[in-house]
Amino acid sequence: TYAESISRQIPSGTSSTPTLISGYQSDVVIIRPSTGGVAGDVIDFRGGQSYITLSKVVIDATNVINHGVRFREAVHHIRIENSEVKNAFTFSCMAMSGTDSYNVHHVTFSNLKVHDCGDDVLDHGIYTRGTDHIIENSEIYDIFSHGIHIYSTDPSGANDRHVVRNNRIHHVGSRGILLG
């Protein structure tokens, strides 16, 4: 169990060699900071970070004041897979929010368990903005509001080409999937 948050420390990779952060074989790796990092999140992708894969980890937001995972400032080609994100009791489990979040693109959420998040109608399991995201093969449950919320108020219309497939969404306070 790692008792620290991660904010900008993961170096970007390339399209042919993404940076990989992963549990080893059957080890259970838990990231549960004692407090939130710079932004109050467990993991905060920002500043154009790209080509990063996070795999086989449990992201536990029990002690933070914001999100389990946040994406902003034009990050791209980030993949979260074979993992669990839980216990963001006062915000969304995973969210694209903050400065320049409409320029976030090519984020993939695959084979996840996302649960026990939110205490307000604006708190969701996975909250996306931007373009070209994939949400697949995941279970999303015990969410205060929407399971998946794909949203944009960007006048350029930057909210295109998303794929949502083969997910199981249940026990949410509002909609399973909302396009808005």
N, C-alpha and C positions, 0 to 999 in steps of 0.2 A: 504494500500500500504506500503510495507516494502522497505526502501531505503538502503538496505545493501546487500552485496554479501554473498554467503555461500561457504566456502572452508574448508573441513574436520570437520566442527562442528557437522554434523549429526552423532550420534553414530550408529555403526553397530547393527543390530538385529541378530536373529537366523532364521533358516529355518522354525521353527514353530511359531515364534513371530517376524516378521520383524518390523523394526522401520517405523512408518507411519507419514509422514508430509502431512497434507491435509487441504483443506478449509472445514469449518463447514457448513453442509447442503447446502444452496443455496448462502452462502457468496462468493463474488468474492475476492480472495486473489491474489494480484499482488506483485511480487518480481521484483523491478526495482531499482537497486543500483544507487547512484549518480555517482559512478565511479566503475571500475572493482576491484575485490578483489586482492588477492595475485598474481593470474595469469591473471587478467584482464577479468575473466569470471563472469557471474551471479552466476552459481553454478559449482563448481569444485569438482568432486568425485575423490579421490586419496588415496594412502597409504593403499590399500587393503580393503577399506570400503565395506561392504557387507550386504545383506538382508535389503535393504531400499526401501520403496515405497513412491513416491512423487505423489500426486493425487489432482486434482481440484485446480490447481494453474495456474496463468499466469506468465510466465517467460519472462520479457521484457528486452532485451539487448540494448535498445536505447543508454544508456550512457556508455557502456563498450567498451573496445578496442578489445576483443576477442569473444569467443563463448557465446551462451546462456547457454548451458550445456556442460561440458567437462568431459570425463571419461579417467582415466589413472592409471598407477601404480597398475595393477592387481586387480582393483575393480571387483566385481562379484555379481550376483543376485540383480541387481538394477532394479526397475520397475518404469517407468514414465507413468502415465495413466490419462485419462480424463482431459488433460491440454492443454495449448497453449504455444508455444515457438516462439518468434518473435523478429524482429528488430535487428538481429546481422548483421549490415550493412557492416562490414569489415571482417567477417569470416563466418563459418558454424553455423547454428542454434544449432546443436547438433553434437559433434565430439568425436571420440576416437583418441587422439593424444598425443604426448609427451612420456616421459620415460615409457617404459614397456607397451605401449598401446596394443601390440599384445597379452598380457596375460589377457586382459579384457575378461570376459566371462559371459554368461547368463544375458544379459541386454534385457529387454522387453520395447518396445515402443508401447503403445496401446491407441487407441482412442484419437489421438492428432491432433491439428491444428499446423502446422509448416510453417511459412511464413515470407517473407520479409527479406531474409538473403543473404549476400555475395556481393562482388564487384570484384571478380576475378574468373578465371576458376577453382581454387582449393577450392572454397567455395560452400558448398552443404547444402541441408536441413538436412539430417541425413547421417553422414559419419562414417562407422563402420570398425573396425579391430577386430581380435580375433575370438572367437567361440561361437556358441550356442545363437545367438541373434534372437529375434522375433520383427518384425515390422508389425503391423496389425491395420486395421480399422482406418486409419489415413488419413488426407487430408494434402498434401504438395504442396505448390504453391508459386509463386513469388520468386523463388530462382535464383540466378545468374547463377549457373552451373547445376549440377545434383540434382534431387529430393532426390534419395537415392544412395549412393556410397558405395559399399562393396569392400574393398581393402586390399591387402596384398602384401608385398615384403619379408615377413618373410621366410627364407629358410626352416624352419621346416614345412611350409604349414599350419600354424595356421590361418585358415580362413574357417572353416567348420561348417556345420550343422546350417545354418541360415534359418529362415522361414520369407518370405515376402508375406503377403496375405491381400486381401480386402482393399487396399489403393487406394486413388484417388490422382493422381499426375498430375498437370497441370500448365501451364505458368512457365516453367523452361527454362533456357537459353540453356541447352544442352539435356542430356538424362533424361528420367524419372527414370530409374534404370540402374546403371552400375555395373557390376561385373568386377573387375580388379585386 
